[in-house]
Each structure stands twice: as C-alpha cells, then as structure tokens.
C-alpha cells in the first residue's frame, strides 16, 4: 500500500471531496515523488519519504560503482 501526499504541488488545484479530480491528478500529473509512505506485507518500508529498512547511501554508492564497471566494459 502507498500513501500519497496530496499537499504536493502536483495535486494543485484540488477541490475538496472530489475523488474524480484526485484520480485525474494521480493519472496525469503525479509521479513517484508524491508517495510519502510505503507499507509492504504489513511493514512500513518508507515513512515521510525516508527509507526505514535499507541504507539508501549504500545502495546509491553500490549502484554507481556497478555503473562504472559497466562503462569500463563497453569502452
């Protein structure tokens, strides 16, 4: 399950109690950055856009290192 932050600028303008408008924003304007909280199998994985179960800095560092290895192979 994901919780969306409808206070995000992507949901502006937003009329009160207008589900159709929320759906429209979700389809045509919003992207993943509007996700505030993610719950998987009953566990909160991300809250307030902060990962709780993974070390984001380590993931980014390893992804960049892997990318550099791929670049070396193809150049």
Contact map, one row per residue, 1 for C-alpha under 8 A:
111000000000000000000000000000000000011100000000000000000000000000000000000
111100000000000000000000000000000011111000000000000000000000000000000000000
111110000000000000000000000000000011110000000000000000000000000000000000000
011111000000000000000000000000000111100000000000000000000000000000000000000
001111110000000000000000000000000111000000000000000000000000000000000000000
000111111110000000000000000000000100000000000000000000000000000000000000000
000011111011000000000000000000000000000000000000000000000000000000000000000
000011111111000000000000000000000100000000000000000000000000000000000000000
000001111111000000000000000000000000000000000000000000000000000000000000000
000001011111000000000000100011000100000000000000000000000000000000000000000
000001111111110000000100100011000000000000000000000000000000000000000000000
000000111111110000000000000000000000000000000000000000000000000000000000000
000000000011111000000000000000000000000000000000000000000000000000000000000
000000000011111101001100000000000000000000000000000000000000000000000000000
000000000000111111001000000000000000000000000000000000000000000000000000000
000000000000011111000000000000000000000000000000000000000000000000000000000
000000000000001111100000000000000000000000000000000000000000000000000000000
000000000000011111111100000000000000000000000000000000000000000000000000000
000000000000000011111110000000000000000000000000000000000000000000000000000
000000000000000001111111000000000000000000000000000000000000000000000000000
000000000000011001111111100000000000000000000000000000000000000000000000000
000000000010010001111111110000000000000000000000000000000000000000000000000
000000000000000000111111111000000000000000000000000000000000000000000000000
000000000000000000011111111110000000000000000000000000000000000000000000000
000000000110000000001111111111000000000000000000000000000000000000000000000
000000000000000000000111111111100000000000000000000000000000000000000000000
000000000000000000000011111111000000000000000000000000000000000000000000000
000000000000000000000001111111000000000000000000000000000000000000000000000
000000000110000000000001111111100000000000000000000000000000000000000000000
000000000110000000000000111111111100000000000000000000000000000000000000000
000000000000000000000000010011111110000000000000000000000000000000000000000
000000000000000000000000000001111110000000000000000000000000000000000000000
000000000000000000000000000001111111000000000000000000000000000000000000000
000111010100000000000000000001111111000000000000000000000000000000000000000
011110000000000000000000000000111111110000000000100000000000000000000000000
011110000000000000000000000000001111110000000111100000000000000000000000000
011100000000000000000000000000000011111000011111100000000000000000000000000
111000000000000000000000000000000011111100011110000000000000000000000000000
110000000000000000000000000000000000111111111100000000000000000000000000000
100000000000000000000000000000000000011111111000000000000000000000000000000
000000000000000000000000000000000000001111100000000000000000000000000000000
000000000000000000000000000000000000001111110000000000000000000000000000000
000000000000000000000000000000000000001111111000000000000000000000000000000
000000000000000000000000000000000000111101111110000100000000000000000000000
000000000000000000000000000000000000111100111110001110000000000000000000000
000000000000000000000000000000000001111000011111111110000000000000000000000
000000000000000000000000000000000001110000011111111100000000000000000000000
000000000000000000000000000000000001100000000111110000000000000000000000000
000000000000000000000000000000000011100000000111111000000000000000000000000
000000000000000000000000000000000000000000000111111100000000000000000000000
000000000000000000000000000000000000000000001110111111110000000000000000000
000000000000000000000000000000000000000000011110011111100000000000000000000
000000000000000000000000000000000000000000001100001111100000000000000000000
000000000000000000000000000000000000000000000000001111110000000000000000000
000000000000000000000000000000000000000000000000001111111110000000000000000
000000000000000000000000000000000000000000000000001001111111000000000000000
000000000000000000000000000000000000000000000000000000111111100000000000000
000000000000000000000000000000000000000000000000000000111111110000000000000
000000000000000000000000000000000000000000000000000000111111111000000000000
000000000000000000000000000000000000000000000000000000011111111100000000000
000000000000000000000000000000000000000000000000000000001111111110000000000
000000000000000000000000000000000000000000000000000000000111111111000000000
000000000000000000000000000000000000000000000000000000000011111111100000000
000000000000000000000000000000000000000000000000000000000001111111110000000
000000000000000000000000000000000000000000000000000000000000111111111000000
000000000000000000000000000000000000000000000000000000000000011111111100000
000000000000000000000000000000000000000000000000000000000000001111111110000
000000000000000000000000000000000000000000000000000000000000000111111111000
000000000000000000000000000000000000000000000000000000000000000011111111100
000000000000000000000000000000000000000000000000000000000000000001111111110
000000000000000000000000000000000000000000000000000000000000000000111111111
000000000000000000000000000000000000000000000000000000000000000000011111111
000000000000000000000000000000000000000000000000000000000000000000001111111
000000000000000000000000000000000000000000000000000000000000000000000111111
000000000000000000000000000000000000000000000000000000000000000000000011111
